[in-house]
Amino acid sequence: MKIKQLYLAALTLLSAATFTQPVSAQLLKEKEQFTHADSLRGMLTPLRTCYDINYYHLDVKIDIDKKFISGSNQFKFTATQDFNKLQFDLFANLNIAKVVYKGKELTFTRDGNAVFLNFPQTISKGSKDEFTVYYSGNPTVAKNAPWDGGLVFKKDSLGKPFVATACEGIGASIWWPTKDQLADEVDSMMISISVPKGLKDVSNGRLRKVTPLKDGYTRFDWFVANPINNYDVAANIADYAHFEDTYMGEKGKLTLDYWVLPTSLEKAKKQFAANVKSMLKAFEHWFGPYPFYEDGYKLVETPHLGMEHQSAVAYGNHFMNGYMGYDLSGTGWGSKWDYIIVHESGHEWFGNNITDKDLADMWVHESFTCYSESLFVEDNWGKKAGQEYNYGLRLTINNEGPIVGIYNMNKEGSGDMYSKGAVFLNMIRTIINDDEKWRGILRGLNKTFYHKTVTYNDVVGFINQQSGMDLSAIFDQYLHYRSLPVLEFTSHENKLYCRWIAEAKDFNMPIRVRVKGGEYKFITPTKQMSPVEIAGATKDNIEIDYLNYYVGSLLD
């Protein structure tokens, strides 16, 4: 996903290794208000669940000078129940000319960005059917992509058009008609983009055909053989240069295709060679095979910073290491590799292979992908380096709100889903205390939920099952509450006691502690004050594993 601007701010570091005085409760934010439009966009209603989308053919012409798009999208679907009305989505500023079904136009109504389509007879459960939406208009132009959604219209250094789409969060329906709900991914898709002669379009999947048109445009047909979520569908338009390579991965030969501006060609060859194969090696080791061998892997230079567009990763990091030259961890490790290549490609496993059913669970995409950065560092420079990088990410945590968002409202949670989520997952690794088991869990997630959409309970339940531990209360505290748990210590009659202070019910996170200079041992405090069963432990010599993330509090 787009990298949140919080990364550029200097935020408070809460060190797990530091004791503080007792911590008071944090003030809650004012409760957010949601609208009818929010529920229409975010809720998986019967008008959406009544059909399972199988195939799209998006066929769009982009008039760059007028910032105008026109074309159609064919919907092929399977009815999951009897129905005669369904919902699809298209932003209200785009006009629907007609919807054609079996050669005839269907009636429809619009409610903001939602479109309700009426069929002349009942569509029977189990039947396969189709309709085509014809539309046009001036789509929303992104003011600051990828942080806001829409189309980006810019020029390259030679004055030629440089155009791209970026629409995560706000939704793909900002530029094309679709069932704009994450829970139902299309099984396969043809993307046909017509652009002015002399330019090229690069979209997802593999290029099937290039067709010169009589009106001075050229159509590029790209076919996506794998399921794809809506916001990943992309158009990238420029006078692109192309070069290619291959990678011998876990499933054989993976094609690597690179599309960049001609003026970037030499820089791109050097930067991509230095980063892509080491990234693939690391992530296939930790997560399993690249999930889209059939569609290949592409990096596409874009006029915005970057996005995880499936099999066509958007890249705008100016061929520099770090995040626009910055090491977000402040450790030095983040300056040794290209942040956008590693982070956005990590989403091929978490976000594109495994996709959340509701935007509220965007942490599944972002927490795991941000965590993947430290695994990349570990694979290339050793575990100590990876742990140092992960620890450094605490500098960008704000504890500003719950990481899980609001369900059924198209509302993601706090931007802390990035760094706090990464630090939290690393903490889960230390609690499980078995690196091979942890690697098996990460690979197992990608195998079990291969090309599927998931819920919070799917992911947490799988980790619980595979670890043999009930980590539910720990996930609950760190993902549903903004405040950190407090580990409170006190002494009584020369005996050290501790307890957790946390909002989550039955919170009992295991923690590694030691007497200074000794070996770490696990204890499992609860919310009740109980003895620290480590010989010789006192308030003056107790040390806590710094890899765990919470607040320590010492009572007199």
C-alpha positions, 0 to 999 in steps of 0.5 A: 500500500501507499506509505503513510506520511506518519513515516516522515514524522518524528514520533514518540518511542516507547521502549520496552526496556524502560520502566516508567511511573504508572501510566494513566489511561489515554484519552479517546478520540471523538467517535467518528460519524458515518453516512449512508454512503459509507455503508453503501460502499463498505457493507457486503449486502445481499445485493452484492453477495447474490452474485460471485464475480468470475471475469471482467473485461475492462475496455477503456480509452483515456483522452489525456489532454481532456482528462477524460475516460470512456469505455465499458466493463463486462461483468461475468458472474455466477448467481449465489442465490435467486435474485432480480436486482444487484449492486455494482459501484461507479463514482457519481461523477462518471456517467453511465450511458447504458447497461446491456443484458442479452442485447437489451438495455436494463434499467438502473438507479443510482444512490451516490456511488452505488448503482442498482441494476434491475433484471427483467426476470429472476436470475436463478441460483447457480446460473452463469450470466453477464452484463456490460456497463458503458460509461464515460466522464472526467474521473477524479484527479488525484491531488497527492497520489498515492495518499489520495485516490484517482488518476495522476496526470503528469509529464515526464522530463521530456514533456511527454504524458506520464499517467497512472491510476492509484485508488486504494482505500477510496476504491476502484470505482473511482475510475471504472465500474466494478463490484467494489468490495474486497470480499469478492475478487474476480477470478481473471480479467482482461484489461484493455487500455487505449492510449494516444499513439506513441505511448504505451500502457502497462497494466497487470498480468501479461500483454496479449495484444497491441492493436493500432486503432484508426482514431490515432490511439493504440489499444493494449490488451493485458490478461490477468490469469489469477484472482485480483482485488479491485484496487490493484487493477492499474493503468500506467501510461508513458513512453516506456522503455522495457527490459527483462530478466528471469528468476529461478524460484520455488516454482521454476522460472519467473519472468521479470519485466521492467517498464521505465521512462527512457531517461531512467533506463540505466539507473533502473537496470542497476537499481532493480538488479541490486534489489529484486532478486534478493527480495524474491529470495527472501520472501520466497524463503519466508512466505512461500512461492511468489503467488503469481507465476502465471502473470509474472512479476513487473516493476513499472515506473510511475509518477507517484511513489508506489503501490502494490498493483498485483504483478505490476508493482508501481515504483516511484522511489527515484532509484534510490535506497531507503524511502526517498533516501531516508532510513525509516528505522534510523538504524542504518539498515534501511539505507542498504536497499530500495524501500519501495521495491521491497515493501510494495513487492511484499504485498504480493504475498500479504494484500494480493495473495491474501486479501482482507474481506473488509478494509477494517482489516487492512492490518493483514496487508500492512502489518505483515508487509511492514514486518516483511522488511525486517525479514528481508534485512534478516535474510540478507544481513543476519537475524541481529540486523533484522531485529535492529531494523524492526526495533528502530521502527518504533520511532514511527509509532504513534499509538494514535488509535486502534489498528483494526478499523470499522467494519462495513464502513470502508474504514481502515484503522490507524496508520500504526498498522504499519510499524506497530503491526510490524513490531507486534508481529515480531513480538509474536515471533519471540513469544512462539520462540521457535523460528522454524515454526514461525516461518512455517506459520508465515508460509502456511498462511500463504498456502492455506489462504492462497488467492483467498480473502480473509477475516481477522478470525481467519488469520488469528485462528490460523496462528493460534492453531499452528503455534499451539498457543492461544494468542487471541487476547494478545492480538485483541489488545494490540489491534483493537486498543490504542494503548499499550499494555502495562507490565506493573512490578512491585515488591512485598516482603523482599519478593517481586510481583507483577501483573498486566494492566490491559483492556483486553479480557484475560490478557496474559502475554508471556514475557521473557525476563531475567536477573541481570546477567543471567539467562532469559526465562518466560513468565506469564503474568495475568491481570492479577498480581502474582510472584515472579518465579525467578530466583533472586529477582528484585526490582533492582536487577530485573531485566525485560527482553527488549524485543517485546513491546509494552510499557513497564511500570515500577511501584514503590 
